[in-house]
Amino acid sequence: MKRVEAIIRPHALDAVKDALRCFGITKLTISEVHGHGSKRHTEVYRRAEYEVDSTYLKLELLILDPNAEQVITAITEAIPPAEAGVVVISTVDQVVRIRDGKRGENAL
């Protein structure tokens, strides 16, 4: 099992969700996160300049190993190449659904 975390711009969310639906993935966690990379964004308020963190969305989902490459490709193709973002994949040893105690693939 793999855990996929994707940091994307908010306006790309619908395209990514549509791409994931093609694989039957409808369960994911979406969090609003703030950060900045190499480019600094500044705004002026009352003649004072401030550095502002950009707002992104962090998507988290669990997928089965055979689907991993296809899902990652779908996410990256749903986002325009010039957009900022990152996809992180990690291996998951065990998943337990709290409600009924199911484990592993059955918990998904």
Steps between C-alpha positions, in 0.01 A plus 500: 500500500619853424427836657491785249533859615462772238548872556307690232354844430133532600377561144639160390288304749208422270728372223688274743177367655365421151823317414478295822135409439612319182675251732204474735672712765242712676642501853771753572594751764538864400676751723578866442871565550718809471857524384747655266773377273784679330276779371387749763159661468467847648201725545473863604260602775491862620829571326677217682623196309430152641609155392196281454493121505320334213193287567506142376292187548647178634328185375557173680379162379578131536521281192590141418850436365397389146320832442776725637675603177173555313357716779818708527502554123133602510567757773802651325325513162194672652717793609650734237880457472574860600316463833676462833437178686648177622390137537650283776453123509572286804441138589235415759547189712156476658162672491227448760150640458388613845126455444506124437861391559563392139867488405711530188331520160161429661528829693509697176 
